[in-house]
Amino acid sequence: MSKFFSVVTGLLPSALASSMRLGEILDRSSNEIYVFDAETLAFVHVNQGALRNLQYTLDEIHALSPLDIKSISREEFSALVAPLQRGELEQLVIEERHTRKDGTSYPVEVHLQLSRGEARPVCIAITIDISVRKAAEAALRQNEEARLSAAAESSLDAFFMLGAERDSKGEITDFRYTYVNMRGAKLLSRSRENIVGSRLSAMAPGRSSGNFFEKYVRVTETRRPLQEELSSTLSGTTATWLRYQVVPLGGGVAVTASDVTYRKQAELALQASEQRLRMIADNIPALIAYVDTEERYRFYNQTYEEWVSIGVMEMLGCTMREVLGDEPYEGVKSFIDAALAGERVSFERDIEKDGVRRYVQSTYVPHFSNAGQVLGFYMLVNDLTDHRQAEEALFKEKELAQVTLESIGDAVITTDARGSISYLNPVAERLTGWSQDEAFGLPLEQVFRVVDQASQEPLENPVAKVLRNGAPVQSAGHNLLLSRDGSKYSIEDSAAPIRTREGGDAGVVLVFHDVTRAREMADQISHQATHDALTDLLNRRGFEHASEALLHNAKISGTHHALLYIDLDQFKVVNDTSGHLAGDELLRQLASLLMSKMRRSDTLARLGGDEFGVLLEDCPLEQARRIAELLIEAIRDFRFTWGKKLFTVGASAGLVAITEHSESMKALLSAADTACFMAKDNGRNRVQLFTPDDAEIRHRHGEMDWLSRITAGLEENRFFLYYQGIVPISKTAHSRGEHYELLLRLQDENGNVVLPMAFIPAAERYNLMPEIDRWVIRTLFASHGAHYREMHRRAPGECLYAINLSGTSISDLHFLEFVIDQFESTGTPPQAICFEITETAAIANLNRANEFMLTLKQMGCHFSLDDFGSGLSSFGYLKNLPVDYIKIDGGFVKDIADDAVDHAMVEAIMRIARVMDIKTIAEFVENGRILAKLREIGVDYAQGFDVHVPEPLIDLSHALPRRSVASERA
């Protein structure tokens, strides 16, 4: 320290040299201070700040010279300090890099002085570490260039950025292109890849390069922008005018080249055509005028003239007070004074025009001479009334949107572009358990916690997915929302990006709604679609699916299974003597009995009516026979008690093996059905095994007993018709004079009446339904067409008669022609006829059913969809069928007073029908409790034994004798 102090005190003024404390301050300074011999370059002293920064010890630094730290040659250093040695400069400030002991370098600013004392001259270098400043400058320059680049890509002008290249003396020797936008590349007729990195001298050789080079150097060194217009030639075009704007940017320049050819041409054209200027001004909707310093009008457009309603000759040369009037003039006087004082002013005000309040915006722009003197001012007045009204309407729209979001049933959450919550509507608050104030600013996943309903695994945040992909997303599968209070909701959600006007991302809107009840009902509907409502066993559809699965398993694995078809005997006796309730209870008890006798792996199904099916999985044929006989024996030994009556029932069964050689599920069912018929014919209460090579089986399999009986019934005209009334039970239902359904009956060979369910399945199986349907229409129209015609004439729209049609008839290409011909030949009014088609029949051939229905509806016919709700896709197909009525499946109606699921199903069907403007009819209305429930739900019409017991269609003059009573009860 003492040596440094003695040297420095010899070089500094004597006033400072007398202070011993100065040496300590300089030695402890964070700046680097070096004292070295000007000739030998040997260090005389180095302070502690320099040793810390360079990472050398004092002994190590004395073994070096400044050339080792600066990494320059002796000649370069001599040239650098030459101005100091010649006395041209007292101090030299330079920027350079110092090299540490470990080889790394850092930028510094060096203040270098040369001191000549009595001893040999020495150099004093005070060095400041400028690493932080340089990093900030680089970041600022990079950020500035990035912003310029983004703006340039959207610009219609050519844009270039060039960096200056310098020699060792700091002189600019050339410029190198660092960026060019698409317009710039087009201007230079080269690709961007070819331009970027190239030198200015290479891109614009010769004189042109020199001119640009000198201008760019001047801008770079003076830091003053340059703007000029030059005549140039674009590639492949005629001469054009370009306006060049050059501004300093970092260590180079940014150049904008704008095509101003059009402006140049426009200036010449406007100078040569003052009349066209007047025409343009007159056609501008804004009010335009020019006023001199005496406040006198010197120019105005036609819009201004019409606004103030003063003739041209009176207005030119008039003062603003004379034109506007005293009170309006005083209202704008302060703005006039400001404009004449050289200030641009803009203001808005309300005025009365032709008795209407108008809202205008006025702008006064001073007009200066070349010498800067105010010569007058231009007035631009815009009528903002429509704009203000539009703003008010927009505000109301915004308020309406806010109210809508507060009122809709869906939950809505919006986020910003980072996925943080910005808004929750009340439904979202209720479902998530978070209030708007609590959730604001939180990440969405903290509030909207969703898991997979089946696996309970967390699901990906939908907002994050939208922000990542930039496209809307919709939930797939069953999502479960975990509320803050522990509640769980099944939801469906979708999310979509919110875009700014420029197309950027402003955030995401997430919409979701609670589908808990809907999914529960869907599960119930799905269950009911494959299960029998009475016994909760699989129904025919579910049984067929299960059979298909076993058949597939047998074919791929060679495993043997078995199918058993059971048909109850004497079941009709129970129904006929004790009613359907007794029959239903019998079926439920038999289902429980059969389930108790089967293995866990076996499947029991109710195929319809009194028919059951059994699938015996992984069961050899002999074992299957033993199980089947056990089941038949259990049914035979069963005793059913209803009231004081005791019933015994039996059963016949057909058994067929399911192997890899089995043809199809349909063939299996047919074989089991055939075997079951054989069991019945051979004495009942027995099991018949189906064996394809058995001669009797082959014979039985080919016979069609019902075919002959139905055919005989048609030939002998033993079919006849009943009718059953359909009555209104709701206030909105139309009360018709006559509204009933035609019911078919068959008289067998012994004179007994056979109900449809006994022969219709066989008729459908053997494709006899089209003939039966033709018999019904032909007979009905021939015998009662005149009556229908007269009833329709007396009260149009008051009479409606429903006729059932089968699916095979609808699919018959010639059946439609037959129906139309019967209408025409008998004169039966189509408006009085309603055709009933079962849901399953319509779905089986949807396109054909749709065509059939549309054709007859154009003639005036009505259509009813029968047994609605029995199919899995009821609601989906309903949208595609032009029906007027839907008849709710009786399986839902008969237990509606006691079964909450059936009640919900009927209620759901009624609501959908009401939305689609379709009337509803409930079947199987067998007591007053059912009727009361239906009326409570809002079903329109009722049909059943409690409303009207079917009667033979003999004399329509006394038709529906109980309808008035039933309607009153309803």
SEKOL-611608 format. One record per residue (C-alpha): residue number from 1; x, y, z. Coordinates in steps of 0.5 Angstrom, whole numbers, plus 500, padded with zeros to 3 digits. Layout:
REM residues N
nr:x:y:z
NUM:X:Y:Z
...
//
This chain:
REM residues 970
nr:x:y:z
1:500:500:500
2:506:505:502
3:509:504:495
4:503:505:491
5:501:511:495
6:508:514:494
7:508:513:487
8:501:516:486
9:502:522:491
10:508:524:486
11:503:524:480
12:497:527:483
13:496:534:486
14:500:536:492
15:493:537:496
16:491:530:495
17:498:527:496
18:498:530:503
19:492:525:505
20:494:519:507
21:487:516:507
22:487:517:499
23:491:511:498
24:487:507:502
25:481:509:499
26:484:508:492
27:487:501:494
28:480:499:497
29:476:501:491
30:472:496:487
31:474:499:480
32:481:497:478
33:487:501:478
34:493:500:475
35:500:504:475
36:505:501:470
37:511:504:466
38:510:507:459
39:516:504:456
40:517:498:459
41:510:496:461
42:512:493:467
43:506:494:473
44:508:499:478
45:502:498:482
46:495:494:482
47:490:495:487
48:486:490:491
49:480:491:486
50:484:489:480
51:487:483:483
52:480:480:485
53:477:481:478
54:483:478:475
55:484:473:480
56:491:474:480
57:496:474:486
58:500:481:487
59:506:477:485
60:503:473:479
61:501:480:476
62:508:483:477
63:510:478:472
64:505:480:467
65:504:486:463
66:498:490:461
67:499:487:454
68:497:480:457
69:491:483:461
70:488:486:454
71:490:481:449
72:493:486:444
73:500:487:441
74:505:492:443
75:504:496:436
76:496:496:437
77:498:499:444
78:503:504:442
79:498:506:437
80:493:507:442
81:497:511:447
82:500:515:442
83:495:521:442
84:497:522:450
85:504:521:448
86:503:527:443
87:499:531:448
88:493:531:444
89:489:528:449
90:489:529:457
91:485:522:458
92:483:517:453
93:477:513:455
94:476:506:451
95:472:500:452
96:476:493:451
97:476:486:455
98:480:484:460
99:482:477:461
100:482:473:468
101:487:468:470
102:482:462:468
103:482:465:461
104:475:468:461
105:474:475:459
106:469:481:461
107:468:488:458
108:471:494:462
109:471:502:461
110:478:504:461
111:480:511:463
112:488:512:461
113:492:518:463
114:500:519:462
115:504:522:467
116:510:525:466
117:514:526:473
118:521:527:475
119:522:520:474
120:520:516:468
121:513:517:465
122:508:512:468
123:501:510:465
124:495:511:470
125:489:506:468
126:482:507:472
127:478:501:470
128:470:500:471
129:467:493:470
130:461:494:465
131:459:487:464
132:452:489:467
133:451:495:463
134:453:491:457
135:448:485:458
136:443:490:459
137:444:494:453
138:444:487:449
139:438:485:452
140:435:492:450
141:438:491:443
142:435:484:442
143:428:486:445
144:428:492:441
145:430:488:435
146:425:483:436
147:419:488:437
148:421:491:430
149:422:484:427
150:415:483:429
151:412:489:427
152:416:489:420
153:413:482:418
154:406:485:418
155:408:491:415
156:406:493:407
157:413:496:407
158:420:493:405
159:424:493:412
160:431:492:413
161:436:491:419
162:444:492:418
163:449:492:423
164:456:496:422
165:462:493:421
166:468:496:423
167:476:496:423
168:481:496:428
169:480:503:429
170:473:503:430
171:472:506:423
172:465:503:419
173:468:499:413
174:461:496:411
175:454:494:413
176:451:487:413
177:444:485:413
178:441:482:419
179:434:482:418
180:429:483:412
181:422:482:411
182:418:479:405
183:417:486:402
184:424:487:403
185:426:481:399
186:421:482:394
187:424:489:393
188:431:486:392
189:429:481:388
190:432:475:392
191:430:470:397
192:431:472:405
193:436:467:406
194:440:470:400
195:440:477:403
196:441:476:411
197:448:475:412
198:450:479:406
199:454:486:406
200:451:492:403
201:457:493:398
202:455:486:395
203:448:487:395
204:448:494:392
205:455:495:388
206:458:501:385
207:455:508:386
208:449:506:389
209:452:502:394
210:457:508:396
211:451:513:396
212:447:508:401
213:453:507:405
214:455:514:406
215:448:515:409
216:448:509:413
217:454:511:416
218:452:518:418
219:445:516:421
220:450:511:425
221:455:516:428
222:450:522:429
223:444:518:431
224:439:522:427
225:434:519:423
226:434:520:415
227:428:520:410
228:428:522:403
229:424:520:397
230:428:517:391
231:426:514:384
232:427:507:383
233:426:501:379
234:423:495:382
235:424:488:379
236:420:487:373
237:416:494:373
238:417:501:371
239:420:507:375
240:417:508:382
241:418:513:387
242:420:510:394
243:421:513:401
244:427:511:405
245:427:512:412
246:433:510:416
247:434:510:423
248:439:508:428
249:439:501:431
250:444:499:436
251:450:498:432
252:447:499:425
253:441:502:422
254:434:500:421
255:431:502:414
256:424:502:411
257:422:503:404
258:415:505:402
259:412:505:395
260:410:512:395
261:409:512:387
262:401:512:388
263:402:519:393
264:406:522:388
265:401:521:382
266:395:523:387
267:399:529:388
268:400:531:381
269:392:529:379
270:390:533:385
271:393:539:383
272:391:538:376
273:384:537:378
274:381:541:384
275:374:540:381
276:375:532:383
277:377:535:390
278:371:538:391
279:367:532:389
280:370:528:393
281:369:533:399
282:362:534:398
283:361:526:398
284:364:525:405
285:359:524:410
286:363:528:415
287:362:536:415
288:368:539:412
289:370:547:412
290:376:552:412
291:376:558:416
292:381:564:416
293:384:568:421
294:378:573:421
295:373:567:423
296:370:567:416
297:368:561:411
298:373:560:405
299:371:553:404
300:366:548:406
301:363:541:403
302:356:540:401
303:354:536:407
304:356:542:412
305:352:547:407
306:346:542:408
307:347:541:416
308:347:549:417
309:342:550:412
310:344:557:409
311:345:558:401
312:352:558:398
313:352:565:396
314:350:567:403
315:355:563:407
316:362:564:403
317:365:570:407
318:361:570:413
319:363:569:420
320:362:563:424
321:358:567:429
322:353:569:423
323:353:562:421
324:352:559:427
325:348:564:431
326:350:567:438
327:349:562:443
328:352:556:439
329:358:560:437
330:359:562:444
331:360:555:446
332:365:553:441
333:369:560:442
334:374:558:446
335:376:552:441
336:376:557:435
337:381:561:439
338:386:555:441
339:386:553:433
340:388:560:431
341:393:560:436
342:396:554:433
343:393:548:437
344:389:542:434
345:383:541:438
346:378:536:439
347:371:536:443
348:364:533:443
349:358:536:444
350:350:535:444
351:346:540:439
352:339:540:437
353:338:539:429
354:331:539:427
355:328:538:433
356:332:532:434
357:338:531:439
358:345:530:436
359:351:528:438
360:357:531:434
361:365:531:435
362:369:537:432
363:376:537:430
364:379:544:429
365:386:543:425
366:391:549:424
367:393:551:417
368:400:554:418
369:404:558:412
370:411:555:410
371:414:561:415
372:410:557:421
373:404:563:421
374:397:561:422
375:393:562:416
376:386:559:419
377:384:552:421
378:380:546:418
379:374:544:421
380:372:536:421
381:365:535:424
382:362:528:425
383:355:526:427
384:357:521:432
385:349:520:434
386:349:513:431
387:356:511:434
388:353:513:440
389:347:509:440
390:351:503:437
391:355:504:444
392:349:504:448
393:346:498:444
394:353:494:445
395:353:496:453
396:346:493:453
397:348:487:449
398:354:486:454
399:349:487:460
400:344:482:457
401:350:477:456
402:352:478:463
403:345:477:465
404:345:471:461
405:351:468:464
406:348:469:471
407:341:466:469
408:343:460:464
409:343:453:467
410:350:451:464
411:356:453:468
412:361:457:465
413:368:459:467
414:373:463:463
415:380:464:464
416:386:468:461
417:391:466:457
418:395:463:462
419:390:459:465
420:388:463:471
421:381:464:472
422:377:471:471
423:370:469:472
424:365:464:474
425:357:464:473
426:353:462:479
427:352:455:477
428:359:454:476
429:360:457:483
430:355:452:486
431:358:446:482
432:365:447:484
433:364:450:491
434:368:456:490
435:365:463:489
436:368:468:484
437:372:472:489
438:375:466:492
439:377:463:485
440:379:469:481
441:386:469:479
442:387:462:481
443:389:456:476
444:383:452:473
445:386:446:476
446:385:448:483
447:378:450:482
448:376:445:477
449:378:438:479
450:375:432:474
451:377:425:475
452:375:419:470
453:368:416:473
454:370:409:472
455:378:409:474
456:378:415:479
457:384:418:475
458:385:425:474
459:384:428:467
460:387:433:464
461:386:440:465
462:381:442:458
463:384:449:459
464:391:447:458
465:389:443:452
466:386:448:449
467:392:453:450
468:396:448:448
469:393:446:441
470:389:452:440
471:383:449:438
472:376:447:442
473:376:440:446
474:370:436:448
475:370:431:454
476:370:424:452
477:367:419:457
478:364:420:463
479:367:425:467
480:366:427:475
481:367:433:478
482:370:434:485
483:367:440:489
484:370:443:494
485:365:441:499
486:366:434:497
487:360:433:493
488:361:429:486
489:357:431:480
490:357:427:473
491:359:433:468
492:359:434:460
493:364:439:459
494:367:443:453
495:372:448:452
496:374:453:447
497:379:459:446
498:377:466:446
499:380:470:441
500:382:477:440
501:381:482:434
502:388:480:432
503:387:473:432
504:391:472:439
505:389:468:445
506:385:472:450
507:384:466:454
508:379:460:454
509:372:459:456
510:370:453:459
511:362:450:459
512:360:444:463
513:353:442:466
514:351:437:471
515:348:430:468
516:348:426:474
517:341:425:473
518:341:424:466
519:347:419:466
520:343:415:472
521:337:415:467
522:341:413:461
523:344:407:465
524:337:405:467
525:334:406:460
526:340:402:458
527:339:396:463
528:332:396:461
529:333:396:454
530:337:389:455
531:333:387:461
532:325:385:462
533:322:390:466
534:318:385:470
535:323:380:472
536:329:384:471
537:332:378:467
538:335:379:460
539:330:380:455
540:330:378:448
541:335:383:445
542:340:382:451
543:339:374:450
544:341:375:443
545:347:379:445
546:349:374:450
547:348:368:445
548:352:371:440
549:358:372:445
550:358:365:447
551:357:362:439
552:363:367:438
553:367:364:444
554:365:357:441
555:368:358:434
556:375:361:437
557:376:356:443
558:372:350:441
559:368:350:448
560:361:347:448
561:356:351:451
562:348:350:450
563:342:354:449
564:335:352:452
565:328:355:450
566:323:354:455
567:315:355:454
568:310:355:459
569:304:351:459
570:297:353:462
571:300:360:463
572:294:363:459
573:289:360:464
574:292:364:470
575:292:371:466
576:285:369:463
577:282:367:470
578:286:372:475
579:288:378:470
580:295:380:468
581:297:382:475
582:297:375:477
583:300:373:471
584:306:378:472
585:307:375:479
586:307:368:477
587:313:370:472
588:317:373:477
589:316:367:482
590:318:363:476
591:324:367:475
592:326:366:482
593:325:359:482
594:329:358:476
595:335:362:478
596:336:358:484
597:336:352:480
598:342:354:475
599:349:355:476
600:353:362:477
601:355:362:470
602:349:360:467
603:344:366:464
604:337:366:464
605:332:371:460
606:325:372:459
607:324:372:451
608:317:375:451
609:310:373:454
610:311:366:458
611:318:364:454
612:324:364:457
613:331:362:455
614:337:359:458
615:345:360:456
616:349:354:459
617:356:356:459
618:362:351:458
619:357:346:459
620:357:339:455
621:350:337:452
622:349:331:457
623:350:336:463
624:346:341:459
625:340:336:459
626:340:334:466
627:340:342:468
628:334:343:463
629:330:337:466
630:332:339:473
631:329:346:471
632:322:343:468
633:321:339:474
634:322:345:478
635:317:348:474
636:312:342:474
637:312:341:481
638:311:349:483
639:304:351:486
640:302:358:485
641:297:361:489
642:293:367:488
643:287:369:492
644:284:363:494
645:286:360:487
646:291:355:486
647:295:354:480
648:300:349:477
649:303:350:470
650:308:346:466
651:313:348:461
652:316:345:455
653:323:346:453
654:328:345:447
655:335:344:448
656:341:345:442
657:348:345:443
658:353:351:441
659:359:349:438
660:364:351:433
661:360:348:428
662:353:352:429
663:351:356:424
664:349:363:427
665:345:365:433
666:339:366:429
667:339:358:427
668:340:356:434
669:334:360:436
670:330:357:431
671:333:350:432
672:331:351:440
673:324:354:438
674:323:347:434
675:325:343:439
676:321:346:444
677:315:345:439
678:316:338:439
679:316:338:446
680:309:341:447
681:307:336:441
682:310:330:445
683:306:331:451
684:309:337:455
685:313:338:461
686:319:335:458
687:326:337:454
688:327:336:447
689:334:335:444
690:335:338:437
691:339:334:433
692:340:336:426
693:341:328:423
694:334:326:427
695:329:325:421
696:323:327:426
697:327:333:428
698:328:335:420
699:321:334:419
700:319:338:425
701:323:343:423
702:320:344:417
703:313:344:418
704:309:351:419
705:303:349:423
706:301:357:424
707:302:358:417
708:297:353:415
709:292:356:421
710:293:363:419
711:292:362:412
712:286:358:413
713:283:364:417
714:285:368:412
715:281:364:406
716:275:362:411
717:275:370:413
718:275:368:420
719:279:374:422
720:274:380:425
721:276:387:428
722:275:390:435
723:275:397:437
724:278:400:444
725:277:408:445
726:283:413:446
727:280:418:451
728:283:425:452
729:286:426:460
730:290:433:459
731:287:440:458
732:291:440:452
733:289:434:449
734:284:435:443
735:277:432:445
736:275:428:438
737:268:426:437
738:271:419:435
739:278:416:437
740:279:409:437
741:284:403:436
742:282:397:431
743:284:391:434
744:285:384:431
745:282:377:433
746:282:370:430
747:277:365:431
748:280:358:431
749:277:352:428
750:273:350:435
751:270:357:435
752:274:360:440
753:277:367:440
754:284:368:439
755:288:374:442
756:293:377:437
757:299:375:441
758:298:368:440
759:298:368:432
760:302:375:431
761:309:372:433
762:308:366:428
763:305:371:423
764:311:375:423
765:316:369:423
766:313:366:417
767:312:373:414
768:304:373:413
769:303:380:416
770:303:383:410
771:297:379:408
772:294:380:415
773:295:388:414
774:292:388:407
775:286:384:410
776:285:389:416
777:285:395:411
778:281:392:405
779:275:390:410
780:275:396:414
781:275:401:409
782:270:397:405
783:265:396:411
784:266:403:415
785:269:407:409
786:262:411:408
787:262:412:416
788:269:415:416
789:267:419:410
790:261:422:413
791:264:423:420
792:269:427:417
793:265:431:413
794:261:433:419
795:266:434:424
796:273:435:420
797:279:433:425
798:274:431:430
799:275:423:428
800:281:419:428
801:281:411:427
802:288:408:429
803:290:401:425
804:296:397:427
805:301:396:421
806:307:391:422
807:314:392:420
808:314:387:414
809:308:391:411
810:312:397:411
811:318:394:408
812:314:391:403
813:315:395:396
814:308:394:394
815:304:395:400
816:304:403:400
817:301:402:393
818:296:398:396
819:294:403:401
820:293:409:397
821:289:405:392
822:284:403:398
823:284:410:400
824:282:412:392
825:277:406:391
826:273:407:397
827:273:414:398
828:276:413:406
829:278:420:408
830:286:420:409
831:285:425:415
832:281:420:419
833:286:415:419
834:292:414:424
835:297:408:422
836:300:405:428
837:307:403:427
838:311:399:433
839:318:402:435
840:322:396:433
841:319:396:426
842:320:403:424
843:328:402:427
844:328:395:423
845:328:399:416
846:328:407:418
847:329:409:411
848:323:405:408
849:319:407:414
850:320:414:413
851:319:414:406
852:312:410:407
853:310:415:413
854:312:422:409
855:308:419:403
856:302:418:407
857:302:424:411
858:302:428:405
859:295:425:403
860:293:427:410
861:294:421:414
862:297:421:422
863:302:416:425
864:303:414:432
865:309:410:434
866:307:404:438
867:311:401:444
868:315:407:445
869:321:406:450
870:322:399:449
871:328:400:445
872:335:403:447
873:335:408:442
874:328:411:442
875:329:418:443
876:334:418:437
877:330:415:432
878:324:419:434
879:327:425:431
880:328:422:425
881:320:420:424
882:314:424:422
883:310:422:428
884:304:425:431
885:303:421:437
886:307:416:441
887:304:410:445
888:308:409:451
889:310:402:452
890:305:398:457
891:311:395:461
892:312:402:463
893:305:404:464
894:302:399:468
895:307:399:474
896:307:407:474
897:303:408:481
898:308:404:484
899:315:404:481
900:319:410:481
901:323:408:475
902:317:407:471
903:314:414:473
904:321:417:471
905:321:414:464
906:314:416:462
907:315:423:465
908:321:423:461
909:318:421:454
910:312:426:456
911:317:432:456
912:321:430:450
913:314:429:446
914:312:436:449
915:318:439:446
916:317:436:439
917:310:437:439
918:308:430:439
919:302:428:443
920:302:422:448
921:298:416:449
922:299:411:455
923:297:404:454
924:295:399:459
925:291:404:463
926:288:398:468
927:286:402:474
928:284:409:477
929:291:410:480
930:295:409:474
931:290:414:470
932:291:419:476
933:299:418:475
934:298:419:468
935:294:426:469
936:299:428:474
937:305:427:469
938:301:431:463
939:300:425:458
940:295:427:453
941:291:420:452
942:289:414:455
943:287:407:453
944:286:401:457
945:281:396:460
946:280:402:465
947:278:407:460
948:274:402:455
949:274:395:454
950:275:393:447
951:268:391:443
952:267:388:437
953:266:393:431
954:259:392:429
955:255:398:429
956:259:405:430
957:253:408:431
958:253:406:438
959:261:406:438
960:265:408:445
961:259:407:450
962:263:409:456
963:268:414:453
964:264:420:456
965:264:417:463
966:272:415:462
967:273:422:460
968:270:425:466
969:274:420:471
970:280:422:467
//
